[in-house]
Amino acid sequence: MSDLSAIRAIAFDLDGTLVDSVPDLAVACDRALTQLGHAGCDETQVRNWVGNGARVLMQRALASVGIDADEAQSDEALAAFQHHYRQHLSGGSRLYPGVSDTLACLARRGYRMAVITNKPMEFVPGLLQALEIDGYFDHCFGGDSLAQKKPSPLPLNHVLGLWQLAPEQMLMVGDSRNDIQAAQAAGVASVGLSYGYNYGEDIRDSDPTLAIDQFETLLAHLPALNQEETTEHE
């Protein structure tokens, strides 16, 4: 069992880690492509395109219809996507099994928690609120919140500075190589989830500190930091 006993705070990725958001992303992506006069896309395709932010998502969508997008085309596609995603932010998105109960338990155990996602920040608060998990996080950072996004270590380093923590006290939990690479670059431990969106790759190939198949397995590796939490498994 990996030793995570020094951990005091946890940063979570959002899409593919806490939330299966592809149903809504796919609707917005499909409608954006159609609006721009192209063939649409389906949910299966979008699952392989997400992970690097909305601009890259739409660049991959355009590539699927044979367009190597320049900056102007990327801007137009991004604007179309954002318009449609605002209308379909949480209608089909769902928490992965065990997420709500596990976050509640980790909060009771005394861990500070943040969200670090490559999703544009505009969409983050509304999605967290719609899924009723917004109250667990002290900070949320989107892909456009700072000068760089994952796999850059900048967002993790920023949170470490805010909380005045050493790298060994932080854990990054995510489903893609971007999350694991960001953690490695920041010198923090990482947990890779085998579900989610990782471009068809096994998350274990990115060499996380720990790889797990179910979100609630986190609880077996993160004991209570306070005396109030019981030993019950939730």
C-alpha positions in Angstrom: 0.0 0.0 0.0 1.3 3.4 -0.9 2.2 5.6 2.0 0.1 8.8 1.9 0.4 9.5 5.6 2.0 13.0 5.1 -1.0 14.2 3.0 -2.9 17.2 4.4 -4.6 18.5 1.3 -6.0 17.1 -2.0 -6.4 18.6 -5.4 -9.0 17.0 -7.6 -9.4 17.1 -11.4 -13.1 17.6 -12.4 -14.1 16.1 -15.7 -13.5 12.3 -15.8 -12.5 12.3 -12.1 -15.4 13.7 -10.1 -17.9 14.1 -12.9 -18.8 12.3 -16.1 -19.5 15.4 -18.1 -19.1 14.0 -21.6 -22.9 13.8 -22.2 -23.2 17.5 -22.0 -19.9 18.3 -23.6 -20.9 16.1 -26.5 -24.2 17.9 -27.0 -22.4 21.3 -27.1 -19.6 20.0 -29.4 -22.1 18.4 -31.8 -24.2 21.6 -32.0 -21.2 23.8 -32.4 -19.9 21.7 -35.3 -23.4 21.7 -36.9 -23.6 25.5 -36.4 -20.3 25.9 -38.3 -21.6 23.8 -41.2 -19.8 20.6 -40.5 -20.9 17.0 -39.7 -21.6 16.5 -36.0 -20.0 14.2 -33.5 -21.1 11.6 -31.0 -20.4 11.0 -27.3 -17.8 8.2 -28.0 -15.7 10.6 -30.1 -15.8 13.3 -27.5 -14.7 10.9 -24.7 -11.4 10.7 -26.6 -11.1 14.5 -27.2 -11.5 15.9 -23.7 -8.8 16.7 -21.2 -6.9 19.7 -22.5 -9.5 22.4 -22.2 -12.3 23.6 -24.5 -10.1 25.1 -27.2 -8.2 21.9 -27.8 -11.5 20.0 -27.6 -12.9 22.0 -30.5 -9.6 21.8 -32.4 -9.8 18.0 -32.2 -13.5 18.2 -33.2 -12.5 20.2 -36.3 -9.7 17.8 -37.1 -12.3 15.0 -37.2 -14.0 16.7 -40.1 -10.7 17.4 -41.9 -9.9 20.9 -40.7 -6.5 21.9 -39.3 -7.8 24.9 -37.5 -6.0 28.2 -37.5 -6.4 30.7 -34.7 -9.4 32.4 -36.2 -11.2 29.1 -36.8 -10.3 27.9 -33.3 -11.7 31.1 -31.9 -15.0 30.7 -33.8 -15.4 27.1 -32.8 -14.6 27.8 -29.2 -17.2 30.6 -29.1 -19.8 28.3 -30.7 -19.0 25.5 -28.2 -19.2 27.8 -25.2 -22.5 29.2 -26.3 -24.1 25.7 -26.5 -22.4 24.4 -23.4 -23.9 27.3 -21.3 -27.3 25.9 -22.3 -26.3 22.3 -21.5 -24.0 22.5 -18.5 -25.4 19.9 -16.2 -28.4 18.2 -17.8 -26.6 14.9 -18.5 -23.6 15.2 -16.3 -23.4 12.9 -13.3 -21.1 12.3 -10.4 -19.2 9.1 -10.6 -20.2 6.4 -8.0 -19.0 7.1 -4.5 -17.8 10.7 -5.1 -20.3 12.6 -2.9 -20.0 10.3 0.1 -16.2 10.1 -0.2 -15.8 13.9 -0.4 -18.0 14.2 2.6 -15.9 11.7 4.5 -12.6 13.3 3.5 -13.9 16.7 4.7 -14.8 15.2 8.1 -11.4 13.6 8.3 -9.8 17.1 8.1 -8.4 17.3 4.5 -8.4 20.6 2.7 -9.6 20.2 -0.9 -9.4 22.1 -4.2 -10.4 21.6 -7.8 -7.8 22.0 -10.5 -9.3 21.5 -13.9 -8.5 22.4 -17.5 -12.1 23.3 -18.0 -12.7 27.0 -18.5 -13.4 28.6 -15.1 -16.7 30.0 -16.3 -18.3 26.6 -16.2 -16.8 25.2 -13.0 -18.9 26.8 -10.2 -22.2 26.1 -11.9 -21.4 22.5 -12.5 -20.2 21.9 -8.9 -23.3 23.6 -7.6 -25.6 21.7 -9.8 -24.1 18.4 -8.6 -24.1 19.6 -4.9 -20.4 19.2 -4.2 -19.4 22.9 -4.3 -19.2 23.2 -0.5 -16.3 20.8 -0.2 -13.7 22.9 -2.0 -11.8 25.9 -0.6 -10.4 26.8 -4.1 -11.2 26.1 -7.7 -9.0 26.8 -10.6 -9.9 26.4 -14.3 -7.8 26.1 -17.3 -7.8 29.8 -17.8 -7.4 30.9 -14.2 -3.6 31.0 -14.3 -0.9 31.5 -16.9 -0.6 27.8 -17.5 -2.7 24.7 -17.0 -2.1 21.0 -16.5 0.3 19.3 -17.3 2.1 22.4 -16.0 2.8 22.2 -12.3 1.8 25.9 -11.9 -1.8 25.3 -10.6 -0.5 22.8 -8.0 2.3 25.1 -7.0 -0.1 28.0 -6.7 -2.3 26.0 -4.3 0.7 24.8 -2.3 1.6 28.5 -1.9 -1.9 29.5 -0.9 -2.0 26.8 1.8 1.6 27.1 2.8 2.2 23.4 2.3 5.2 21.4 1.3 4.9 19.2 -1.8 4.8 16.0 0.2 1.7 17.3 2.0 -0.4 17.6 -1.3 -2.1 14.9 -3.3 -3.3 15.2 -6.9 -6.2 12.9 -7.9 -7.1 12.6 -11.5 -7.9 10.4 -14.4 -5.5 11.5 -17.2 -1.8 11.8 -17.9 -2.1 15.6 -17.6 -3.0 15.2 -13.9 -0.1 12.7 -13.2 2.4 14.8 -15.2 1.4 17.9 -13.3 1.8 16.2 -10.0 5.2 14.7 -10.9 6.4 18.2 -12.1 5.3 19.7 -8.8 6.8 17.0 -6.7 3.5 15.9 -5.2 1.9 12.4 -4.9 -0.7 11.4 -7.3 -3.6 9.0 -7.5 -4.7 7.9 -11.0 -8.2 6.7 -11.5 -8.6 4.0 -14.2 -12.0 5.2 -15.4 -12.5 8.7 -16.9 -10.9 10.2 -20.0 -7.3 9.4 -20.8 -7.2 9.2 -24.6 -7.6 5.4 -24.5 -4.5 4.9 -22.4 -4.1 3.0 -19.2 -3.5 5.5 -16.4 -1.0 3.2 -14.9 1.3 3.9 -17.9 1.8 7.4 -16.5 3.2 6.0 -13.3 1.0 7.6 -10.6 1.9 7.1 -7.0 -1.2 4.9 -6.7 -3.7 3.7 -9.3 -7.3 2.8 -8.2 -10.4 1.7 -10.0 -13.1 3.2 -7.6 -13.2 6.6 -6.2 -14.1 5.5 -2.7 -10.8 3.5 -2.5 -9.2 6.8 -1.6 -10.6 6.4 2.0 -8.4 3.3 2.6 -5.3 5.4 1.9 -6.2 8.7 3.7 -6.8 8.3 7.4 -8.4 10.9 9.6 -6.3 13.9 10.5 -8.5 14.7 13.5 -10.0 12.9 16.4 -13.6 13.5 15.4 -13.9 11.1 12.5 -14.8 7.5 13.4 -13.3 4.4 11.7 -16.5 3.6 9.9 -16.2 3.0 6.1 -18.4 5.1 4.0 
